[in-house]
Amino acid sequence: MSTAVGLLLGFALDRVLGDPRRGHPVAGFGSAALALERRTYADRRGAGVAHEVLAVGSVVAVGMLARRGGTIAVAAATWTVLGGHTLAEVGRRMADALEAGDVDAARALLPSLCGRDPEVLDADGLARAALESLAENTSDATVAPLVWGALAGVPGLLGYRAINTLDAMIGYRNERYERFGWAAARTDDVANLLPARLTGSLTVALAPLVGGSPADALRAWRRDAAAHPSPNAGVVEASMAGALGVRLGGRTDYRHGVEMRPVLGEGPAPTVPDLRRAVRLSEAVQAAAVLVTALAALVIRRR
């Protein structure tokens, strides 16, 4: 019971308060992981595996101790690791800026959502980048932590956030991290297999809330997701594209280079109204996810 109630309370805290303004624990973990990297880095996969085990293992150990706090510990951990409120808020601010024609303001906001190079994107490119990131982060920032919280309580919540943060830090295929970051990227892929599919399923079911079709969302998922280089991002982005009736993918500019992504969904490229619809759908998926995972936590504990 404490896990289910804690997940609901933590989700409510994120809705009301958003991320902690100062001294965010996730930022603290990032600083600690960077300091650890100075000691563990070597251009080998084995070194990356050791780095992953040390960084994530230490966080899970803290979670094992903290879980003695019961409902309060689960609620605090849930609030700490969720980012759904901030995700939706940045999405709305992006839409406001693009609607007002303030491309510079939209470019300044984009790094809060993803690692793409905002300087090379026009208004339409910014809308597409924001929408794709919103779809992926609905899973990464809310659904996945809730799933791992339901499965493993406080250690699951904190451990997942550590895994996801390390992937964001070193899971790139560039010269420095091609081998060292391999373990971080693969661990994140495994950790998100179930959450991404729950996110996709909820997106399909809730598509009518934004004028979409569940059949179109499911069709896009089945047809297009496997072509994406990520086994998880393809699911959530394709189902979102189908639910909104837009086309995602194509040329994608990152700071480390350019990637050609497969086309996901059918229809026109996304516009500002589509970004607003995506924000609404994301918030609906997040709310449904906390109910599903709280129920799952009850079932797991009773068994």
TORTISE-968634 format. One record per atom (N, C-alpha, C): x, y, z. Coordinates in steps of 0.1 Angstrom, whole numbers, plus 5000, padded with zeros to 4 digits. Each point is the difference from the previous one (the first is absolute). Layout:
% residues N
XYZ;...
***
This chain:
% residues 303
500849885000;499250125000;500950135000;501149995007;500850125001;500650044987;500449904992;500550034986;499050074992;498849944999;498950064992;499750145004;499850025013;499750145005;501150094998;501249955002;501250094998;500150054985;499849914991;500050034986;499050114997;498849995005;498950104998;500450135006;500550005012;500450125007;501150074993;501049924996;501250064993;499650064986;499149934993;499550064988;499250135002;499250005011;499350135003;501050115003;501049975008;501050105003;500750064987;500349914991;500650044987;499050094992;498749975001;499050084993;499950145006;500150015013;499850125007;501350095001;501149935003;501250075003;501050004988;499949904991;501149994990;501349955006;501050024992;501449965005;500450095012;500849955009;500650085010;500850124994;499950125006;500650124993;501550005002;500549955011;501450005003;500449875006;501349974997;500549875005;499349884996;499649994987;499349884995;500949885002;499549895006;500849885002;500549944987;499350014989;500449954987;501250074995;500050135002;501250084996;501249975009;499749975013;501149965008;500649864996;499149914996;500549874995;500950024987;499550094992;500850034987;501450055003;500150095010;501350055004;500949895006;499449915008;500749895006;500549914989;499149974990;500349914989;501250054992;499950134998;501150074992;501349995007;500050025014;501249985008;500549864999;499149905001;500449864999;500649974986;499450064990;500549974986;501550044999;500450105007;501450054999;501049895005;499449915008;500949895006;499849874992;498849984994;499749874994;500150004985;500150124994;500050004985;501249934994;499749924990;500949954991;499349964987;500650004989;499349984987;499849854998;499349945010;499749864999;498649975006;499349904995;498749975005;500049955015;501149935003;500149955014;500050125010;500750104996;500150125009;498650065002;499250004989;498750065000;499049915009;500249874999;499249915008;500350035015;501350015004;500450035013;499450135005;500050104992;499550135003;498549995003;499349934991;498549985002;499749935013;500749895002;499749935013;500350085012;501150075000;500350085012;499050125002;499750074989;499150115001;498649965004;499449914992;498649955003;499949925012;501049925003;500049925012;500050085013;500750115000;500150085012;498650075002;499350044990;498750065001;499049895005;500049884994;499149905004;500249975015;501350005005;500349975014;499450115009;500050124995;499450115008;498549985000;499449954989;498649975000;499649895009;500949905001;499749895009;499950045015;500850105003;500050055014;498850095002;499750094989;498950095001;498649945001;499949884994;498649944999;499449975014;500950005010;499549985014;499050115004;500050114993;499250115003;498549994995;499749894994;498649964996;499450104990;498850045002;499350084991;500750134997;500550075011;500650134998;501349994991;500749895002;501249984992;499749984986;498949924997;499649984986;499550134994;499250075007;499550134995;501250104997;500950015009;501150094998;500949964988;500349874999;500749954989;499350024987;498749975000;499250024987;500150154996;499750095009;500150144997;501450044994;501049945006;501450034996;500349964986;499549884996;500449954987;499050034989;498850055003;499150034989;500350144994;499750014987;500250134993;498950034991;498849945003;498950034991;499450145000;500050065012;499550145001;500850094992;501349995002;501050094992;499949974986;499949874996;499949974986;498850074993;498849995006;498950064994;500150155000;500550065011;500250145001;500950064989;501149934997;500950044990;499449984986;499249904998;499349984988;499050114997;499350045010;499150124998;500750134997;501150025007;500850124998;500650004986;500449894995;500549994986;498950034990;498849955003;498850034991;499750155001;500050065011;499850145002;501050094992;501349965001;501050074993;499949994985;499749884995;499949984986;498750074994;499049995008;498750074996;500250154999;500950065009;500250144999;501150044990;500649904993;501050034991;501450025006;500149975012;501350035007;500949874999;500649984989;500849884997;501250005010;500650115003;501250015009;499649945014;498850045005;499649955013;499749854999;499549954989;499749864999;501449924999;500950064993;501349945000;500749995013;499850105008;500650005014;499349895009;498849974997;499349905008;500349854996;500449984987;500149874995;501049915008;501250065004;500949915008;499449945013;498950065005;499449945011;499249884997;499849974987;499349884996;500949904994;501050044992;500849904993;501450064996;500849924995;501450034996;500250054986;498950044993;500250044986;500550145000;500650044988;500650134998;498950104996;499550085009;498950094997;500450114989;501350034999;500350114991;499849974985;499949874997;499849964986;498549974997;499150025009;498649974999;499250134998;499149994990;499050114999;498849975009;498950074998;498849995009;499449864998;499949954988;499449864998;501049905006;501350014998;500949915006;500049995015;499850125006;499950015014;498849935005;498850024993;498849935004;500149855000;500649954989;500249864999;501049945010;501150075003;500949965010;499450005014;499250105003;499350005013;499049895001;499349984990;498949895000;500649865002;501149984992;500749875001;500549985014;500750105006;500549995013;499049995011;498850074997;498949985010;499549865000;499949944989;499649864999;500949915007;501350014997;501049915007;500150035015;500050125004;500150035014;498849985008;498849994994;498949955007;500249875006;500749914993;500449875005;501250015010;501050074995;501350005008;499850085014;499350114999;499950095012;498949965009;499049934996;498849975009;499749855000;499649944989;499549875000;501149905004;501250014995;501049905004;500350015015;500350125006;500249995015;498849945008;498850034995;498849945007;500049854999;500349954988;500149864998;501049935010;501250065000;501049945009;499750025014;499350115004;499650025013;499049895004;499049974991;499149895003;500749875002;501049974992;500649875000;501049995012;500750115004;501149995009;500050115011;499050085001;499950105010;501150114998;500550055012;501050114999;501349964993;500549885002;501249964991;499750014985;498849954996;499750014986;499950144995;499350095008;499950144996;501450064998;500849995010;501350075000;501049934990;499949874999;500949934991;499650034985;498750014997;499750034986;500550144997;499850105009;500450134996;501550014998;500849925008;501450004998;500449944987;499349894996;500349944987;499750104988;498850065001;499650104990;500950124999;500550055011;500950115001;501349974994;500549885003;501349964994;499949984985;498949954995;499849994986;500150144993;499350105007;500050134994;501450065000;500849965010;501450065001;501049934991;500049874999;501149934993;499549904990;498749994997;499549904991;500050054986;501050084996;500050044986;501049924992;499850004987;500949934991;501050104994;500850065008;501050094995;501449945003;501050074997;501449945001;500349975015;499650085009;500349985014;499249885006;498750004997;499149915007;499649874992;500549984988;499649894992;500149875007;501149985008;500249885008;499750025014;500450115006;499850025014;498550025004;499350064991;498550025002;499149894996;500649894995;499249894995;499149945011;500649975011;499249945011;498950095005;500250135000;499050105005;498849994990;500350004987;499050014990;499249875000;500749885000;499349875000;499149985013;500650045011;499249995013;498750084999;500150124995;498950094998;498949944991;500549934989;499149944991;499249895007;500749925008;499349895007;499050055010;500450115008;499250055010;498750064995;500050044987;498950074994;499149914991;500449884999;499249914991;498549995005;499749975012;498650005005;499450135001;500650115005;499450135001;499650064987;500949984990;499750064987;498749934994;499849885002;498949934994;498750035008;500150035013;498950055008;499650144995;501050084998;499850134995;499350004986;500549914991;499449994987;498549955001;499849915009;498649945002;499150115005;500450085010;499250115005;499850114990;501050024992;499850104989;499049964990;500049874996;499049954991;498650015006;499949965013;498650005006;499550145002;500950105002;499550145004;500050094988;500349954988;500150084988;498750084998;498849955002;498850084998;500050135008;500750015011;500050125008;500550124993;500949984989;500550114992;499549994986;498949934998;499449994987;500649904991;500849915006;500749904992;499249865000;500649914993;499449874998;500949895006;499549925009;500849895005;500549914989;499249974990;500449914989;501250064993;499950134997;501250074993;501249995009;499950025013;501150005009;500649865000;499249905001;500549865001;500649964986;499450054990;500649974986;501450064999;500150125004;501350074999;501149925008;499649965012;500949935009;500449874993;499149924995;500349874994;500850024988;499750104992;500750014987;501450075001;500150105008;501250095000;501049985011;499549965012;500950005011;501349934999;499949884993;501249924999;501150064992;499750104991;501050064992;500850105008;499650045011;500750105008;501349935006;501150085001;501249945006;499949965015;499050065007;499849975014;498849905001;500249895007;498949905002;498850065008;500250115007;499050065008;499550134995;500950094996;499550134995;499149984987;500349904992;499249984989;498549975003;499849925011;498749975005;499250125004;500650095008;499250115006;499950114989;501050024992;499950104990;499049964989;500049884995;499149954990;498650005005;499749965012;498650005005;499650145002;500850095004;499650155001;499750054986;500949974991;499850054986;498649964995;499749875002;498749944995;498950065007;500150035013;498950055008;499750154996;501050074996;499950144996;499750024985;500349894992;499850014986;501050084993;501350005005;501150074994;501149914996;501050064993;501249924996;501250055007;500749915007;501250035007;501249934993;501250045004;501249944995;500650084989;501149954993;500750074990;501350055005;500650104994;501350065004;499950055015;501049955008;500050045014;501450055003;500150135004;501350065003;500350005015;501149935003;500550005014;501350085000;500450045012;501350075002;501149914995;499949875002;501149904996;499949964985;499050044993;499949974986;498549994995;499849954988;498749994994;499649864998;498849965003;499449874998;498850014991;499849904992;498849994992;499149905006;498950055006;499149915007;498949954991;499449895002;498949954992;498850085002;499150004990;498850075001;499049925009;499450075009;499049935009;498650074998;499049924998;498750064998;499750054986;498850044998;499650054987;499350145002;500150084990;499450135001;501050114998;499650135003;500950114999;501050015012;501150084998;500950025010;499350085012;500449985012;499350065012;500150155000;499050065004;499950155002;499850035015;499950135003;499950045014;498749945006;498850004994;498849945006;500349855003;500749934991;500349865003;500949995012;500950095003;500850005012;499150025012;499150084999;499150025012;499149885002;499649934990;499349885001;500949895007;501250004996;501049905005;500150025015;500150135004;500150035015;498849945007;498850024995;498849955006;500049855001;500449944989;500149855000;501049955009;501250065001;501049965009;499550015015;499350105004;499550015013;498949905003;499249974990;499049895002;500749865002;501049984992;500849875001;500649995014;500650115004;500750005014;499049975011;498850064999;499049985011;499549864999;499849944988;499549864999;501149915005;501350034998;501149925004;500149985015;499850115007;500150005015;498949915005;498850004994;498949925005;500449854997;500549974988;500349864997;501149955008;501050085003;501249955008;499649995014;499250095005;499649995015;499249875001;499149974991;499349875001;500949884999;501050014991;500949894998;500849985013;500450115007;500749995012;499249925011;498750035000;499249935010;499949854997;499849974987;500049864996;501349935003;501150064997;501349945002;500249975015;499750105008;500349985015;499149905006;498749994995;499149905006;500549864996;500649984988;500449874996;501349965007;
***
